[in-house]
Every structure is written in structure tokens, then in C-alpha cells.
């Protein structure tokens, strides 16, 4: 006689198979793609922050700053003036005038400077010294209604366009001296066209 427990073998059901996970055939490539996307997102955030709190984007309209700047250029301009305005700086000015639009000009004189223009020879003098101006398109022969010599008042600057004979600037009483409170900022670089991103530093030098 055979005992029950000797011939009965309980049925062991196999454990249900674990669901197969789809393996990434290219794990390295996936990591690279995610890293690139993350870097791009970070770059966009940085650029947004810079152009919101540090720089402003300003478009150039007209030819008064040729050959340094051209009509249609887009510039990055400092939103806050970390350093005081100096001679040779290219600045964006928001001082009210007849057209009531911002203007972009070069700083020729700061407060206390004596400005004189010899319209016959086309030369500009600051503090009785002639400037060597490598940035202008041609000599300064265009005359407006402001008489020279003159002294730049406290807290003001005297500006002119690099295209001296096609620029409305501080030589005209319509623009006159610029109160430094109306200087929006200094140009830093040109981001359009990108191939000409660098604005050459051509500081006016005395003879």
C-alpha cells in the first residue's frame, strides 16, 4: 500500500514572466541628445537674462554712423552704465527732441571739455588739440547753428555721428548737449549681421 504523501507531487505553477523592458539600442546617443537639449535650454535662459537685465537690443536706423554702423544693424547696448561715459564711446541717447526717437552717436567731449570745429579744414579740436579720427567717413564740413568754441556743461556730453556730413547731432541746437541722464547705454557688440559682430574700437586721439 502506497501512502498518499509518497506519490502525490503538488503542481508548481511557473511564476508569471516579468514584462520585458525595451532596451535602448543607443544609450550613449540618447545621453548626448539630452545633454545637448539641456545645454540649449540653459543657453536660452542665460541669453534671456542678459538681454532683460544687462543688455538691450537696439536697431540702427539711418546712415549717420557710417562707416562704423550701418542702417539695419542690430546692437547689444549696456542696460546699466557700469563705467562713466568716455570720449570715443558710441552711445544710445533718449533725450527728447523734435522727432522724439533715440539716436546713436559717438561721444566727442565730456563735461568741462572745450570743443572747436574748423569747418574749412574739417578738423575737430578738444581742449585745443586736434583729434585724429580714423572712424569718420570724411572730414567735418557740415555746419549747423551752434557756434564754436564752446565748453561742455556739467553732467553733459557732446556727440557727433561718424558720417560727419550726413548727421544731425550736437552741432545743431535741435540736438545740442546731451544730458548724461538720457544716455540709455553704450554699444557692446553687433549681433546682426553676425559676421560683423565686433565694433572696432577707434578711439579719438589727440595730435
Secondary structure, DSSP 8 states (H G I E B T S, - for coil): ---HHHH-----------------TTHHHHHHHHHHHHHHHHHHHHHHHIIIIIEEEEE--SSTTTTTS-TT-EEEEESS-SS---TT-EEEE----SS---EEEEEEEETT-EEEEETTTTEEEETTEEEE-TT-SS------S--SSEE--TTEEEEE-SSGGG--STTSTTT-SEEGGGEEEEEEEEEESGGG--------EE-
